[in-house]
Structure formats: structure tokens, C-alpha cells
């Protein structure tokens, strides 16, 4: 066997070995969501926006969906590498928002928070490996007062920062009217604070991060529908299904470790 064939055989074997640890459900879920995203990209291509070709926007959306859903699956499996791959997703989303001239709160959050937070989260998760399975990270859960504090902060930030966004955001032809733009501004403000909170909860390995993500996905789905971003609804479908899967896996993990006497509070 020549060198080229040996290298090719090694690549195939490595890929097969990697996905061997994935369950049948996980493989079917990832394949289904990916194929659906590709089909939606062909059926609902984006229009030209602010002088940018709709084809470019559609391609960016497609890669956002494909990589983002894979990251979500990695998080549900308690894999630290999800943080690094998510930085690639953030760069794609930042590029898209710059071209659209929209959702500036989310753009700023991605630049100044998510990328540093994902990088930090990777190293934090490395320090908290599960004693029984080193591929996994130890999971925790919040105290009741911490949950209440998060809810109050979210409401205050949404109305305060949302007002500023609605008043001072630059003009764009992406939205159908000024009223729609103002509504999206408040929703975008809520998404920005929820994404920050979720990032912190994920970083500290809190099971409540999944519940925060549920609310985030509901709000962002509304924004996507208002904005006519149909291909991104595939992303949200992936979010909803994988978030449910993540809650089940992480909750099961916590119960199993509590039964073994491990401390599970943040």
C-alpha cells in the first residue's frame, strides 16, 4: 500500500472511531438537521440586503446552522471542545450582522463577551473532568436565590438597554418598518443579556443553562420570524430538540452523582 492510500485509510478510520461514541439518536439528529438546513437554503434563499448578495447571506446562515447545531450536541455530551468550535460560529454570525446592519446588541455581545467567554470556558471545563469519564465535565446546579437574581437582571436590562437600542440604532432596509425595528430592538436587548447569563452558566457548568437557553431560543425564533430569516428556523428546531436532550442528559448525570454522594451545587 502506498503512502497516499495509508493516509486516506487512517483518515477514514479516525472519523469512524470518533463517531463510534455517538448514539444512534445523536447521529440521526445531526444528519436530519443538517439535511433540512441544506434543503431550506435552496427553498428559501435570502434577498439582497444593503448591497450584499442574498447568496452570500444564505451561505453564511447555512454554515451558522450546521456548525452551531454540532456545537449544541457537543455541549449536551459535556464535551469541552464545543467552546472552541463555537468561536467559529460567533465569527460567522458577527460577519452576517455587519452585512445586515442589524441586531447590534447581539453583535457586541458576541465580540466582547462570547468569544472570550468560550475561550475561558474551554479551559475551565478542562479543570473539572469527571472522575469516571474524563471526556465529560462535572455538572452543577444553581441555588434558588441565584435564579431569582438572574430573572430580575434580565427584566431590567431588557427594558433599559432596549430603549437605547430602539432610539439610537442606525437605519437599515432589513426591516419592513420603524415599528418592527423598535420591537426587534427590545427583543435583541433581552437576547443579549440572556446570552451573557447563559454563557456564565455554561462556564460554571450549571444545569440551569439549558433552561435559560430554552427561553433564549423562543425569543430568537420570534425575531427570526419577524425578520423573515426562514433558514435560521432550522437552527431553532435544532436548538429546541437538542436543549431537551441536553436537559435530560445533564439532569440524569446530576441524579446519578448525587446518589453517589457528590456535591452538585454551584
TORKOL-4160 file (C-alpha; in steps of 0.2 Angstrom, whole numbers, padded with zeros to 4 digits, m for minus):
266
<pt num="1" X="0000" Y="0000" Z="0000"/>
<pt num="2" X="0007" Y="0017" Z="m0005"/>
<pt num="3" X="0009" Y="0032" Z="0007"/>
<pt num="4" X="m0007" Y="0041" Z="0000"/>
<pt num="5" X="m0018" Y="0026" Z="0002"/>
<pt num="6" X="m0011" Y="0024" Z="0020"/>
<pt num="7" X="m0015" Y="0042" Z="0024"/>
<pt num="8" X="m0033" Y="0040" Z="0017"/>
<pt num="9" X="m0036" Y="0024" Z="0027"/>
<pt num="10" X="m0030" Y="0032" Z="0043"/>
<pt num="11" X="m0042" Y="0047" Z="0040"/>
<pt num="12" X="m0057" Y="0036" Z="0037"/>
<pt num="13" X="m0053" Y="0025" Z="0052"/>
<pt num="14" X="m0051" Y="0041" Z="0063"/>
<pt num="15" X="m0068" Y="0048" Z="0058"/>
<pt num="16" X="m0076" Y="0031" Z="0061"/>
<pt num="17" X="m0068" Y="0030" Z="0078"/>
<pt num="18" X="m0074" Y="0047" Z="0083"/>
<pt num="19" X="m0092" Y="0045" Z="0079"/>
<pt num="20" X="m0092" Y="0027" Z="0086"/>
<pt num="21" X="m0096" Y="0035" Z="0103"/>
<pt num="22" X="m0111" Y="0044" Z="0097"/>
<pt num="23" X="m0128" Y="0036" Z="0100"/>
<pt num="24" X="m0140" Y="0031" Z="0085"/>
<pt num="25" X="m0151" Y="0046" Z="0090"/>
<pt num="26" X="m0137" Y="0058" Z="0090"/>
<pt num="27" X="m0131" Y="0053" Z="0073"/>
<pt num="28" X="m0149" Y="0053" Z="0066"/>
<pt num="29" X="m0152" Y="0070" Z="0074"/>
<pt num="30" X="m0137" Y="0078" Z="0067"/>
<pt num="31" X="m0139" Y="0071" Z="0050"/>
<pt num="32" X="m0158" Y="0076" Z="0049"/>
<pt num="33" X="m0155" Y="0094" Z="0055"/>
<pt num="34" X="m0140" Y="0096" Z="0043"/>
<pt num="35" X="m0150" Y="0090" Z="0028"/>
<pt num="36" X="m0165" Y="0100" Z="0032"/>
<pt num="37" X="m0154" Y="0116" Z="0033"/>
<pt num="38" X="m0147" Y="0112" Z="0016"/>
<pt num="39" X="m0165" Y="0110" Z="0009"/>
<pt num="40" X="m0171" Y="0126" Z="0017"/>
<pt num="41" X="m0156" Y="0136" Z="0010"/>
<pt num="42" X="m0162" Y="0131" Z="m0008"/>
<pt num="43" X="m0180" Y="0133" Z="m0005"/>
<pt num="44" X="m0179" Y="0150" Z="0004"/>
<pt num="45" X="m0164" Y="0159" Z="m0002"/>
<pt num="46" X="m0161" Y="0176" Z="0006"/>
<pt num="47" X="m0164" Y="0193" Z="m0004"/>
<pt num="48" X="m0150" Y="0205" Z="m0007"/>
<pt num="49" X="m0148" Y="0217" Z="0008"/>
<pt num="50" X="m0138" Y="0233" Z="0010"/>
<pt num="51" X="m0129" Y="0230" Z="m0007"/>
<pt num="52" X="m0124" Y="0212" Z="m0001"/>
<pt num="53" X="m0129" Y="0197" Z="m0012"/>
<pt num="54" X="m0143" Y="0186" Z="m0005"/>
<pt num="55" X="m0132" Y="0171" Z="m0010"/>
<pt num="56" X="m0118" Y="0176" Z="0002"/>
<pt num="57" X="m0131" Y="0179" Z="0016"/>
<pt num="58" X="m0139" Y="0162" Z="0013"/>
<pt num="59" X="m0122" Y="0153" Z="0014"/>
<pt num="60" X="m0117" Y="0162" Z="0030"/>
<pt num="61" X="m0134" Y="0156" Z="0038"/>
<pt num="62" X="m0131" Y="0139" Z="0032"/>
<pt num="63" X="m0114" Y="0137" Z="0040"/>
<pt num="64" X="m0121" Y="0145" Z="0055"/>
<pt num="65" X="m0134" Y="0132" Z="0057"/>
<pt num="66" X="m0123" Y="0117" Z="0053"/>
<pt num="67" X="m0109" Y="0121" Z="0064"/>
<pt num="68" X="m0120" Y="0128" Z="0078"/>
<pt num="69" X="m0131" Y="0113" Z="0080"/>
<pt num="70" X="m0115" Y="0102" Z="0080"/>
<pt num="71" X="m0109" Y="0113" Z="0095"/>
<pt num="72" X="m0125" Y="0111" Z="0104"/>
<pt num="73" X="m0124" Y="0092" Z="0103"/>
<pt num="74" X="m0106" Y="0093" Z="0109"/>
<pt num="75" X="m0112" Y="0103" Z="0124"/>
<pt num="76" X="m0126" Y="0090" Z="0128"/>
<pt num="77" X="m0112" Y="0077" Z="0128"/>
<pt num="78" X="m0102" Y="0088" Z="0141"/>
<pt num="79" X="m0088" Y="0090" Z="0128"/>
<pt num="80" X="m0076" Y="0105" Z="0131"/>
<pt num="81" X="m0071" Y="0106" Z="0113"/>
<pt num="82" X="m0088" Y="0114" Z="0109"/>
<pt num="83" X="m0082" Y="0130" Z="0116"/>
<pt num="84" X="m0068" Y="0132" Z="0103"/>
<pt num="85" X="m0079" Y="0127" Z="0088"/>
<pt num="86" X="m0092" Y="0139" Z="0094"/>
<pt num="87" X="m0080" Y="0154" Z="0092"/>
<pt num="88" X="m0080" Y="0150" Z="0073"/>
<pt num="89" X="m0099" Y="0151" Z="0074"/>
<pt num="90" X="m0098" Y="0168" Z="0083"/>
<pt num="91" X="m0087" Y="0174" Z="0069"/>
<pt num="92" X="m0099" Y="0169" Z="0056"/>
<pt num="93" X="m0113" Y="0177" Z="0065"/>
<pt num="94" X="m0104" Y="0193" Z="0068"/>
<pt num="95" X="m0100" Y="0194" Z="0049"/>
<pt num="96" X="m0118" Y="0192" Z="0045"/>
<pt num="97" X="m0124" Y="0205" Z="0057"/>
<pt num="98" X="m0112" Y="0218" Z="0050"/>
<pt num="99" X="m0118" Y="0214" Z="0032"/>
<pt num="100" X="m0136" Y="0216" Z="0038"/>
<pt num="101" X="m0133" Y="0231" Z="0049"/>
<pt num="102" X="m0145" Y="0224" Z="0062"/>
<pt num="103" X="m0145" Y="0217" Z="0080"/>
<pt num="104" X="m0131" Y="0227" Z="0086"/>
<pt num="105" X="m0133" Y="0222" Z="0104"/>
<pt num="106" X="m0131" Y="0203" Z="0099"/>
<pt num="107" X="m0116" Y="0208" Z="0088"/>
<pt num="108" X="m0107" Y="0217" Z="0103"/>
<pt num="109" X="m0111" Y="0203" Z="0114"/>
<pt num="110" X="m0103" Y="0191" Z="0103"/>
<pt num="111" X="m0087" Y="0201" Z="0100"/>
<pt num="112" X="m0084" Y="0207" Z="0118"/>
<pt num="113" X="m0091" Y="0193" Z="0128"/>
<pt num="114" X="m0095" Y="0177" Z="0119"/>
<pt num="115" X="m0078" Y="0174" Z="0111"/>
<pt num="116" X="m0068" Y="0177" Z="0127"/>
<pt num="117" X="m0081" Y="0168" Z="0137"/>
<pt num="118" X="m0080" Y="0152" Z="0125"/>
<pt num="119" X="m0061" Y="0153" Z="0126"/>
<pt num="120" X="m0061" Y="0154" Z="0145"/>
<pt num="121" X="m0075" Y="0141" Z="0146"/>
<pt num="122" X="m0064" Y="0128" Z="0137"/>
<pt num="123" X="m0050" Y="0130" Z="0150"/>
<pt num="124" X="m0062" Y="0130" Z="0165"/>
<pt num="125" X="m0070" Y="0114" Z="0159"/>
<pt num="126" X="m0053" Y="0106" Z="0157"/>
<pt num="127" X="m0050" Y="0108" Z="0175"/>
<pt num="128" X="m0066" Y="0099" Z="0180"/>
<pt num="129" X="m0066" Y="0082" Z="0172"/>
<pt num="130" X="m0077" Y="0068" Z="0178"/>
<pt num="131" X="m0068" Y="0056" Z="0188"/>
<pt num="132" X="m0077" Y="0041" Z="0180"/>
<pt num="133" X="m0076" Y="0048" Z="0162"/>
<pt num="134" X="m0063" Y="0060" Z="0158"/>
<pt num="135" X="m0071" Y="0065" Z="0142"/>
<pt num="136" X="m0085" Y="0073" Z="0152"/>
<pt num="137" X="m0086" Y="0088" Z="0163"/>
<pt num="138" X="m0093" Y="0089" Z="0180"/>
<pt num="139" X="m0111" Y="0097" Z="0180"/>
<pt num="140" X="m0118" Y="0108" Z="0194"/>
<pt num="141" X="m0135" Y="0117" Z="0198"/>
<pt num="142" X="m0139" Y="0134" Z="0205"/>
<pt num="143" X="m0146" Y="0139" Z="0222"/>
<pt num="144" X="m0164" Y="0147" Z="0222"/>
<pt num="145" X="m0158" Y="0165" Z="0226"/>
<pt num="146" X="m0146" Y="0164" Z="0211"/>
<pt num="147" X="m0161" Y="0160" Z="0200"/>
<pt num="148" X="m0171" Y="0175" Z="0206"/>
<pt num="149" X="m0157" Y="0187" Z="0204"/>
<pt num="150" X="m0155" Y="0181" Z="0186"/>
<pt num="151" X="m0173" Y="0184" Z="0182"/>
<pt num="152" X="m0173" Y="0202" Z="0189"/>
<pt num="153" X="m0157" Y="0207" Z="0180"/>
<pt num="154" X="m0165" Y="0200" Z="0163"/>
<pt num="155" X="m0180" Y="0211" Z="0165"/>
<pt num="156" X="m0171" Y="0227" Z="0170"/>
<pt num="157" X="m0158" Y="0225" Z="0156"/>
<pt num="158" X="m0171" Y="0221" Z="0143"/>
<pt num="159" X="m0181" Y="0237" Z="0145"/>
<pt num="160" X="m0166" Y="0249" Z="0149"/>
<pt num="161" X="m0155" Y="0243" Z="0135"/>
<pt num="162" X="m0169" Y="0240" Z="0123"/>
<pt num="163" X="m0175" Y="0258" Z="0125"/>
<pt num="164" X="m0157" Y="0264" Z="0120"/>
<pt num="165" X="m0157" Y="0252" Z="0105"/>
<pt num="166" X="m0174" Y="0257" Z="0099"/>
<pt num="167" X="m0169" Y="0276" Z="0100"/>
<pt num="168" X="m0152" Y="0276" Z="0093"/>
<pt num="169" X="m0150" Y="0261" Z="0081"/>
<pt num="170" X="m0144" Y="0267" Z="0063"/>
<pt num="171" X="m0156" Y="0265" Z="0048"/>
<pt num="172" X="m0157" Y="0249" Z="0038"/>
<pt num="173" X="m0168" Y="0242" Z="0024"/>
<pt num="174" X="m0168" Y="0225" Z="0033"/>
<pt num="175" X="m0184" Y="0228" Z="0042"/>
<pt num="176" X="m0201" Y="0232" Z="0035"/>
<pt num="177" X="m0205" Y="0247" Z="0046"/>
<pt num="178" X="m0198" Y="0258" Z="0061"/>
<pt num="179" X="m0211" Y="0249" Z="0072"/>
<pt num="180" X="m0204" Y="0232" Z="0068"/>
<pt num="181" X="m0186" Y="0239" Z="0071"/>
<pt num="182" X="m0191" Y="0245" Z="0088"/>
<pt num="183" X="m0199" Y="0229" Z="0093"/>
<pt num="184" X="m0184" Y="0219" Z="0087"/>
<pt num="185" X="m0173" Y="0231" Z="0097"/>
<pt num="186" X="m0181" Y="0226" Z="0114"/>
<pt num="187" X="m0180" Y="0208" Z="0109"/>
<pt num="188" X="m0162" Y="0210" Z="0104"/>
<pt num="189" X="m0159" Y="0218" Z="0121"/>
<pt num="190" X="m0166" Y="0203" Z="0130"/>
<pt num="191" X="m0156" Y="0191" Z="0119"/>
<pt num="192" X="m0140" Y="0200" Z="0123"/>
<pt num="193" X="m0142" Y="0198" Z="0142"/>
<pt num="194" X="m0149" Y="0180" Z="0141"/>
<pt num="195" X="m0134" Y="0175" Z="0131"/>
<pt num="196" X="m0122" Y="0183" Z="0143"/>
<pt num="197" X="m0131" Y="0174" Z="0158"/>
<pt num="198" X="m0131" Y="0158" Z="0148"/>
<pt num="199" X="m0113" Y="0159" Z="0144"/>
<pt num="200" X="m0109" Y="0162" Z="0163"/>
<pt num="201" X="m0120" Y="0147" Z="0167"/>
<pt num="202" X="m0112" Y="0136" Z="0154"/>
<pt num="203" X="m0095" Y="0141" Z="0160"/>
<pt num="204" X="m0098" Y="0137" Z="0178"/>
<pt num="205" X="m0106" Y="0120" Z="0172"/>
<pt num="206" X="m0124" Y="0124" Z="0178"/>
<pt num="207" X="m0138" Y="0113" Z="0173"/>
<pt num="208" X="m0149" Y="0129" Z="0173"/>
<pt num="209" X="m0140" Y="0135" Z="0157"/>
<pt num="210" X="m0151" Y="0124" Z="0147"/>
<pt num="211" X="m0167" Y="0132" Z="0154"/>
<pt num="212" X="m0160" Y="0149" Z="0150"/>
<pt num="213" X="m0157" Y="0143" Z="0133"/>
<pt num="214" X="m0175" Y="0137" Z="0130"/>
<pt num="215" X="m0181" Y="0155" Z="0134"/>
<pt num="216" X="m0167" Y="0162" Z="0123"/>
<pt num="217" X="m0172" Y="0151" Z="0108"/>
<pt num="218" X="m0191" Y="0156" Z="0110"/>
<pt num="219" X="m0186" Y="0174" Z="0109"/>
<pt num="220" X="m0174" Y="0172" Z="0095"/>
<pt num="221" X="m0187" Y="0162" Z="0085"/>
<pt num="222" X="m0199" Y="0176" Z="0086"/>
<pt num="223" X="m0185" Y="0188" Z="0079"/>
<pt num="224" X="m0181" Y="0176" Z="0065"/>
<pt num="225" X="m0199" Y="0175" Z="0060"/>
<pt num="226" X="m0202" Y="0194" Z="0061"/>
<pt num="227" X="m0186" Y="0196" Z="0050"/>
<pt num="228" X="m0190" Y="0183" Z="0038"/>
<pt num="229" X="m0175" Y="0173" Z="0042"/>
<pt num="230" X="m0183" Y="0156" Z="0037"/>
<pt num="231" X="m0167" Y="0145" Z="0036"/>
<pt num="232" X="m0162" Y="0150" Z="0054"/>
<pt num="233" X="m0178" Y="0142" Z="0060"/>
<pt num="234" X="m0169" Y="0125" Z="0056"/>
<pt num="235" X="m0156" Y="0131" Z="0069"/>
<pt num="236" X="m0170" Y="0134" Z="0082"/>
<pt num="237" X="m0178" Y="0117" Z="0078"/>
<pt num="238" X="m0161" Y="0110" Z="0082"/>
<pt num="239" X="m0159" Y="0121" Z="0097"/>
<pt num="240" X="m0176" Y="0115" Z="0104"/>
<pt num="241" X="m0173" Y="0097" Z="0101"/>
<pt num="242" X="m0155" Y="0097" Z="0107"/>
<pt num="243" X="m0159" Y="0108" Z="0123"/>
<pt num="244" X="m0172" Y="0095" Z="0128"/>
<pt num="245" X="m0159" Y="0081" Z="0125"/>
<pt num="246" X="m0146" Y="0091" Z="0135"/>
<pt num="247" X="m0158" Y="0094" Z="0150"/>
<pt num="248" X="m0162" Y="0075" Z="0150"/>
<pt num="249" X="m0143" Y="0070" Z="0149"/>
<pt num="250" X="m0137" Y="0083" Z="0162"/>
<pt num="251" X="m0151" Y="0080" Z="0174"/>
<pt num="252" X="m0148" Y="0061" Z="0173"/>
<pt num="253" X="m0130" Y="0064" Z="0176"/>
<pt num="254" X="m0134" Y="0075" Z="0192"/>
<pt num="255" X="m0145" Y="0062" Z="0199"/>
<pt num="256" X="m0133" Y="0048" Z="0197"/>
<pt num="257" X="m0119" Y="0058" Z="0205"/>
<pt num="258" X="m0130" Y="0064" Z="0219"/>
<pt num="259" X="m0134" Y="0046" Z="0223"/>
<pt num="260" X="m0115" Y="0043" Z="0224"/>
<pt num="261" X="m0114" Y="0057" Z="0237"/>
<pt num="262" X="m0106" Y="0071" Z="0226"/>
<pt num="263" X="m0110" Y="0089" Z="0229"/>
<pt num="264" X="m0119" Y="0097" Z="0214"/>
<pt num="265" X="m0122" Y="0115" Z="0219"/>
<pt num="266" X="m0114" Y="0130" Z="0211"/>
